[in-house]
C-alpha cells in the first residue's frame, strides 16, 4: 500500500499545552527522516457540546481523522505532558513492530515506570536496559502504532469499560487498547532505549492554545 505520509503525531489535549512541550515536539518533529511527510493532530472541543472530549473519545477521534484524511503509515500517540528524547521517532520506527512504546514514569513519589509485563504484578521495575521486549500494557504517552492495526481491529479502540466474565470491568483507555490489540494478534513491545520525562511540576499560568501548537 502506498502512503501519503510516514506518520501522524496524535496529541490528545484539553485545549492548552505547556510551552516547554511545544519546544520539545518541534525538536522531535525536526528529527523525522528528511524527505518524508508528517502531520500533527491535536483534539479540539466537541462541536455538538462545546466541551473537550474525554481521553478515550479524543484518541478515537484522532485515529478516525488520521484514517480518513492523512493516509499515514504510522500514528504516534504523544501525551502533552510527556517530553520525548529528540530521536524518539527514529528509535521506535527502527524497532520494526506493529505497536511499540517508550518508557516514562508516573508523577507519584516515588515514580513508577508506566509499563506492565504482567497486569497482575504491577509496574515492571526491573525491565532490561537498551532492549526491545514484550509487555502486556503501558501508557499511551509515547506509543508508535501502524495504522494497519486500527484497520484490523473493530471499534471502539479506546474505552473505560471492558467485557469480562460476569459483566463489565473498569479499565483505563490505554489498557483497553493493548488488551484488545493483543486479542487480535498485535502484541505490545517496548524499546527501553527511549526514556521519556513526565512533567512533574505544576503547569505554568501561561499556556499556548493547542490550535497554535504548530
C-alpha positions in Angstrom: 0.0 0.0 0.0 1.2 3.5 -0.8 1.0 6.0 2.0 0.8 9.8 1.6 2.6 10.4 4.9 5.0 8.5 7.1 3.5 9.5 10.4 0.7 11.5 12.2 1.6 12.7 15.6 -1.6 12.4 17.6 -1.8 14.5 20.7 -4.9 14.5 23.0 -5.3 17.8 24.8 -7.8 19.8 26.9 -7.2 22.8 24.7 -3.9 24.2 26.0 -0.4 22.8 26.2 2.7 23.8 28.1 5.2 25.9 26.1 8.0 23.5 27.0 6.1 20.7 25.4 5.8 22.7 22.2 9.5 23.2 22.1 10.2 19.6 22.7 7.8 18.5 20.0 9.4 20.9 17.5 12.7 19.2 18.2 11.2 15.7 17.8 9.4 16.5 14.6 12.6 18.1 13.2 14.3 14.6 13.5 11.7 12.9 11.3 13.6 11.5 8.3 14.3 14.1 5.6 12.1 13.9 2.6 9.2 12.2 4.4 5.8 13.8 5.1 4.2 14.1 8.5 1.3 15.7 10.3 0.4 16.8 13.8 -3.1 16.5 15.1 -4.5 17.7 18.4 -8.0 17.3 19.8 -10.4 20.1 20.0 -13.8 20.7 21.5 -16.8 18.5 20.6 -18.7 20.6 18.0 -22.0 19.4 19.4 -21.4 20.0 23.1 -18.7 22.6 23.1 -16.8 20.6 25.7 -13.4 19.0 25.4 -13.5 15.2 24.8 -12.7 12.7 27.4 -9.5 10.8 26.7 -11.0 7.7 25.1 -13.2 9.8 22.8 -10.2 12.1 22.0 -8.0 9.2 21.0 -10.8 7.6 19.0 -11.4 10.8 17.0 -7.7 11.3 16.3 -7.4 7.8 14.8 -10.6 8.3 12.8 -9.3 11.6 11.4 -6.0 10.0 10.6 -7.5 7.1 8.7 -10.0 9.3 6.8 -7.7 12.2 5.9 -4.0 11.5 6.4 -3.2 8.1 4.9 -0.2 7.9 7.3 1.7 4.6 7.7 2.0 5.3 11.5 0.1 7.0 14.3 2.3 8.3 17.1 0.4 9.0 20.3 2.1 11.6 22.5 0.7 12.9 25.7 1.0 16.7 26.2 2.8 16.2 29.5 5.4 13.7 28.2 8.7 15.0 26.9 10.5 12.8 24.3 14.2 12.4 23.5 14.9 14.1 20.1 15.4 10.8 18.2 12.4 9.0 19.8 10.5 8.5 16.5 13.5 7.1 14.7 14.3 4.7 17.6 10.7 3.4 17.8 10.5 3.1 14.0 13.7 1.0 13.9 12.1 -1.4 16.4 10.1 -2.7 13.4 7.0 -3.6 15.5 3.3 -3.0 14.9 2.9 -1.4 18.3 5.9 -0.1 20.3 6.2 2.2 23.3 8.9 4.1 25.0 9.1 4.4 28.8 8.0 7.2 31.1 7.3 7.3 34.8 4.3 8.3 36.9 4.2 11.6 38.7 3.9 10.0 42.0 6.6 9.8 44.6 8.4 7.5 44.2 7.8 7.4 40.5 6.9 4.1 38.8 7.5 3.1 35.2 4.3 3.1 33.2 4.9 -0.4 31.7 3.5 -3.7 32.7 4.9 -7.1 31.9 2.1 -8.8 33.8 -1.1 -6.9 34.6 -1.3 -8.8 37.9 2.2 -7.9 39.0 2.2 -4.1 38.9 4.8 -1.9 37.2 7.8 -3.5 35.5 10.6 -2.1 37.6 13.5 -4.3 36.6 13.0 -4.0 32.8 16.0 -4.8 30.6 18.0 -1.8 29.5 18.6 -0.9 25.9 16.4 -3.7 24.7 13.2 -4.5 22.9 10.8 -6.7 24.9 7.1 -7.6 25.0 4.6 -6.1 27.5 1.0 -6.7 28.4 0.2 -3.0 28.8 1.7 0.5 29.2 0.6 4.1 28.9 -0.1 5.7 25.5 2.0 8.8 26.2 4.7 7.7 23.8 3.5 5.0 21.5 4.0 4.3 17.8 1.3 2.2 16.1 1.0 1.1 12.5 -2.3 2.4 11.1 -3.0 -1.1 9.8 -3.6 -2.2 13.4 -6.7 0.1 13.6 -8.0 -1.2 10.3 -7.9 -4.8 11.5 -9.4 -4.1 15.0 -13.1 -3.2 15.3 -14.2 -0.1 17.1 -14.1 1.1 19.8 -10.4 1.1 20.0 -10.4 3.0 23.4 -12.8 2.7 26.3 -13.1 2.8 30.1 -15.2 -0.3 30.1 -14.2 -3.9 29.1 -16.3 -7.0 29.0 -15.2 -9.7 31.4 -16.6 -12.8 33.0 -19.6 -11.7 35.0 -20.0 -8.3 33.3 -18.1 -5.1 32.6 -15.0 -4.0 34.4 -13.4 -0.6 34.6 -10.1 -0.1 32.9 -8.0 2.8 31.6 -8.3 3.5 27.9 -4.7 2.5 27.2 -5.1 -0.9 28.9 -8.3 -1.4 26.9 -6.5 -0.8 23.7 -3.5 -3.0 24.4 -5.6 -5.9 25.7 -7.9 -5.7 22.7 -5.0 -5.4 20.2 -3.3 -8.5 21.6 -6.6 -10.4 21.2 -6.5 -9.6 17.5 -2.8 -10.6 17.1 -1.0 -7.3 17.8 1.2 -7.6 21.0 2.7 -4.6 22.6 6.5 -4.1 22.5 8.7 -1.7 24.4 12.0 -0.1 23.4 13.9 0.8 26.5 16.3 2.9 24.5 13.5 5.5 24.6 13.3 7.0 28.1 11.0 10.0 28.4 10.3 12.6 31.0 6.9 13.0 32.5 6.1 16.6 33.5 6.0 16.7 37.3 5.8 20.3 38.2 2.5 22.2 38.1 1.7 23.7 34.8 2.6 27.4 34.5 -0.1 30.1 34.4 0.6 31.0 30.8 -0.3 28.5 28.1 -0.3 28.4 24.3 -3.7 27.4 22.9 -3.4 23.9 21.3 -4.7 25.2 17.9 -1.4 27.2 17.7 0.8 24.3 18.5 2.4 24.2 15.1 
